Amino acid sequence: MQRRRESGHRNQLRHTFATGLADQGVSVYELRQMLGHSSIQTTSRYTAAVGQETRAAADPVYKVLE
C-alpha cells in the first residue's frame, strides 16, 4: 500500500511539472523528450490539460457576456 501511495505522489509531481512547463509555452516535442515518452500522443495530454484549464477559467466570463 505504501509503495502505491509513493508511486501516485511521483506521478502527480511529474504531471504537475509537465503541465506547468506546457503552461509556460514549452513545446510538446520538448516535453516528450524530457519525459521520455515514445509517443507524442502521450505527451499531448499535458498540453490538452492546459487548454482545458484555460477554457474553464474563461467560462464564467462568457456566461456573463451572453
Contact map, one row per residue, 1 for C-alpha under 8 A:
111110000000000000000000000000000000000000000000000000000000000000
111111000000000000000000000000000000000000000000000000000000000000
111111100000000000000000000000000000000000000000000000000000000000
111111110000000000000000000000000000000000000000000000000000000000
111111111000000000000000000000000000000000000000000000000000000000
011111111100000000000000000000000000000000000000000000000000000000
001111111110000000000000000000000000000000000000000000000000000000
000111111111000000000000000000000000000000000000000000000000000000
000011111111100000000000000000000000000000000000000000000000000000
000001111111110000000000000000000000000000000000000000000000000000
000000111111111000000000000000000000000000000000000000000000000000
000000011111111100000000000000000000000000000000000000000000000000
000000001111111110000000000000000000000000000000000000000000000000
000000000111111111000000000000000000000000000000000000000000000000
000000000011111111100000000000000000000000000100000000000000000000
000000000001111111110000000000000000000000000000000000000000000000
000000000000111111111000000000000000000000000000000000000000000000
000000000000011111111100000000100010000000000100000000000000000000
000000000000001111111110000000000000000000000110110000000000000000
000000000000000111111111000000000000000000000000000000000000000000
000000000000000011111111110000100000000000000000000000000000000000
000000000000000001111111111100100000000000000110010000000000000000
000000000000000000111111110000000000000000000010010000000000000000
000000000000000000011111110000000000000000000000000000000000000000
000000000000000000001111111000000000000000000000000000000000000000
000000000000000000001111111101100000000000000000000000000000000000
000000000000000000000100111111100000000000000000000000000000000000
000000000000000000000100011111110000000100110010000000000000000000
000000000000000000000000001111111000000100000000000000000000000000
000000000000000000000000011111111100000000000000000000000000000000
000000000000000001001100011111111110000000100000000000000000000000
000000000000000000000000000111111111111100100000000000000000000000
000000000000000000000000000011111111100000000000000000000000000000
000000000000000000000000000001111111000000000000000000000000000000
000000000000000001000000000000111111100000100000000000000000000000
000000000000000000000000000000011111110000000000000000000000000000
000000000000000000000000000000011011111101100000000000000000000000
000000000000000000000000000000010001111101000000000000000000000000
000000000000000000000000000000010000111111100000000000000000000000
000000000000000000000000000110010000111111110000000000000000000000
000000000000000000000000000000000000001111111000000000000000000000
000000000000000000000000000000000000111111111000000000000000000000
000000000000000000000000000100110010101111111110000000000000000000
000000000000000000000000000100000000000111111111000000000000000000
000000000000000000000000000000000000000011111111100000000000000000
000000000000001001100100000000000000000000111111110000000000000000
000000000000000000100110000100000000000000111111111000000000000000
000000000000000000000000000000000000000000011111111100000000000000
000000000000000000100000000000000000000000001111111110000000000000
000000000000000000100110000000000000000000000111111111000000000000
000000000000000000000000000000000000000000000011111111100000000000
000000000000000000000000000000000000000000000001111111110000000000
000000000000000000000000000000000000000000000000111111111000000000
000000000000000000000000000000000000000000000000011111111100000000
000000000000000000000000000000000000000000000000001111111110000000
000000000000000000000000000000000000000000000000000111111111000000
000000000000000000000000000000000000000000000000000011111111000000
000000000000000000000000000000000000000000000000000001111111110000
000000000000000000000000000000000000000000000000000000111111111000
000000000000000000000000000000000000000000000000000000011111111100
000000000000000000000000000000000000000000000000000000000111111110
000000000000000000000000000000000000000000000000000000000111111111
000000000000000000000000000000000000000000000000000000000011111111
000000000000000000000000000000000000000000000000000000000001111111
000000000000000000000000000000000000000000000000000000000000111111
000000000000000000000000000000000000000000000000000000000000011111
